[in-house]
Amino acid sequence: MSEKKIGFIGLGLIGGSIAKAIRQYYPAWKILAFDKNKETLALAVQEGTIHTSCSSIDEHFRDCAYIFLCAPISYNTAYLSQLKEYLGPDCILTDVGSVKTSIHEEVTALGLEEYFIGGHPMAGSEKSGFINAKAHLIENAYYILTPSAMVSEEKLSAYRTFVESLKALPIILDYREHDYVTGTISHLPHILAASLVNFVRNTDTKEELMKHLAAGGFKDITRIASSSPIMWQQICLKNKEHLSHILGAYIRTLQQTKEWVDTGEETALYSMFETSRDYRNSMPNSSCGPIKKQYAVYCDIIDEAGGIATIATILASNLINIKNIGIIHNREFEEGVLRIEFYEEEASVRAAALLKKYRYIVYEI
C-alpha cells in the first residue's frame, strides 16, 4: 500500500495496540493521535508509535485514510460531529467499541454512513492504558466489522484487507447481531465476574478466609473483574436492552439450578456439568477472545533457598521469557507447587520439555 495518514482519537490499550501494529507493518505511514491524557501522547511520540500529537480534533485529521475512534463508547459518539468536516471521500471512519448500536445510530443521524465501518477487535487484557499496548495484541484475534448500510463494497473490501494485513481475523456482522452475541459471550461474563467478586467480598468472614483461600478456579473465572471500571460501566449503559434480556435469561437458568439443588435432582445436576464440560472442551484453544488464553505449567519443587531462582535461570539461559511466576498456596484444582506463566504457547511447550529434561515433575494445562 502507498504511504497513508492514519488518525486516532484515543490511545488506550486497544487504540495503542492497533497503532503499534500499523507502525510495525507499515513503518512509512504517518500516524497522528488525539488523547485527553497528555502523558500518553508524549509517551507514544517518544516510543515512535505516532508522529504527531494533537491537542484537539482539528485540521490534522483532514485527508486521513483511516480514522479510529478508540475513546470510551460515550465519548466516541460525541467526537463524530467534530470529525465530520475533516472526512474526505476516500476516508474510512471506524471505531473499536464492543457495543455497536449506539454509534451506528449516531452515524446515521449525522449522515456519515458512507464513511463508517464499525470495528471490534476481540482482544484485550485485564490491564488498561497505552502503557500496556502491544503490537501483537490483535494478532490471530477475531476482528468484527459492522459496515453501515451505505458504505461502499470497495471500502469494506479495503478495510477487511487492511485488518488482515495486521494479522487479525475479520468477520462481518450486522451491528445488532454483534451486540447480542458479544453481550452473551463478553459482556455477561464480565458482569458475572464482578458480581461474584463483590459477593465474596460482602459475605466473607471477619478474618477474610474466602479472600485468602480463594483457589485457582475462583481466580480464573474472576480474572476479568480487574478490567477498567469506566469501560464496563459504559458498555452496560450502551448495550442495556440486550443485556437486560440476557441477564433475565441467565437468572432463570440460575433459578432452575437452585431448584435442582433444593430438590436433589441428581440426573439434572449431572447433565448440567456434563454438557457444560463437553461444550467447553469443544471450543478451540486457538480462538482469541477479549482476554487472551493463558499459557502456564505447574512444577513440583523442593522448598529450599534458590529453588525458584534455579528454574528461572534454566529458562532464561534458553531464551524463554517468563510472564509471571509464583508459589501456589491453595492447590484445590491444580498440580504442582510452582506456577509459571508464559506469553506464547510455544514458550510454554518448550519450558515444560526443558524442565522435564532437568528431572522436574511438570504438569501442563
Buried (B, 14 or more C-beta within 10 A) or exposed (E): EEEBBBBBBBBBBBBBBBBBBBBEBBEEBBBBBBBEEEEBBEBBBEEEBBBBBBEEBEEBBBBBBBBBBBBBBBBBBEBBEBBEEBBEEEBBBBBBBBBBBBBBEBBBEBEBBBBBBBBBBBBBBBEBBBEBBBBBBBBEBBBBBBBBEEBEEEBBEBBBEBBEEBBBBBBEBEBEEBBBEBBBEBBBBBBBBBEBBEEBEEEBEEEEEBEEEBBBEBEEBBEBBBBBEEBBEBBBEBBEEBBEEBBEEBEEEEEEBEEBEEEEBEEBEEEBEEEEEEEEEEEEEEEBBBBBEBBBBBBEBEEEEEBBEEBBEBBEEEEBEBBEBEEBEBEEEBBBBBBBBBBEEEBBBBBBEBBBEEEBEBBBB
